[in-house]
């Protein structure tokens, strides 16, 4: 579960990575969802509205997201305007990997399966 500044904004972002919205909850008095559950194949992700401001430079977790085709994923995210980093080929990812930062500063590394 990630604490985020805006659940709807983060839901839209994670849809670009293949996650589909499965459920939401809006707390009494709120005008936007305060919680969401997203699913992509066997991967589940919950988003919850943060009670305090998000400091992107203080996010200390790294998520690995696996794809069958790194080049196609990179091109798709670039086309969507999400500014993925350059594809690199470290020894553990010979078909490549790249960095993507979500709207709240969480770092995602996309690599091959």
N, C-alpha and C positions, 0 to 999 in steps of 0.2 A: 504494500500500500504506500502510495506516495502522497505526501501533503503538498497541495498546490494552491496557487493564488486564485485560480479560476478553473473550476471543474469542467465547464463547457469548452473553454479554450484548449485545455489539455486533452479532452476527449477528441476534439478535431485533430490535434497534432498526432495523437497515437493512432488514429484511423489511417494515416499515411503509412504506418508501419504494419498494417494488416489487422489491427485490433478492431473488433466490432462491439458496439455498445449493447450490453445485455440487460442492465438494470440501473436505475437511478433512484435517489432519495432526495427530497427537498425538505429541509427542516422547517418547522413552523415559523412563519414570519419571513422566511427567506424568499427571494424572488428568482433564484437560480438553484440548480442542483448543488447539494453540499456533499454528495457522495455519488460515485459511479463505479460500476463493475464492467470491465472490458475483457474480451476473450479473443485469442488468436490461436486456433488449433488447441494444443494442450497448455498454452500459456495464458494465465489469468493475471489481470492487473486491476487493482482498486485505486481510485483517486478520491481523496478527501480534502475538503476545503480547509486550509490552514487557519488557525486562530490568530497567528501573528504574521507579520510581513515575511515574505520569502527573500532570502539573501542568496542570489545565484552563486556568488563566489564562495559560499560556505557549504555547498552541497558536497558531501564526502562519500558518495556512493557511485559505483560504476556498474552499469548494466550492460550485459552482452546480449545482443539480439542476433539470432541466426537466420540466414537467408540462403536459398539455393543458388542465387546469382547476385554476387556483390555488385557487379557493374550495372546491372539493370536496376537494382535497388538504389544505387547512387544516382543514376540518371533520373529516376522517378522522383526522388526527394529533391534533387536540384530543380527539376521542372516545377515542382510544387512550391519553390521559393524557400525551402527550409535550410539552405546553406550548409550542406554536409561538408566535412573536411575532405582533404585529398585522400585517395586510396593509397595505402601503404601495404607492403608485403613483408611483415616480420616473419621470422622463422616458423612461428606457430600458426601463421595464416598465409600459406603460400598462394592462395587464390585471392588474397587481399582482405583488408578491413578498412573501415573509416569511422570517424567520430561524428556524432550528431548531438547537439545540445537541445534539450526540450525547453519550453517557455519559462520554466522555473529554474533552469541551470543544471538539471540532472544530465549527466553525460551518458550517452548510449554509444556503445561500440558495435557496429554492424559488421559481421563477418560471415563466412561460409559454414555450412553444416559439415 
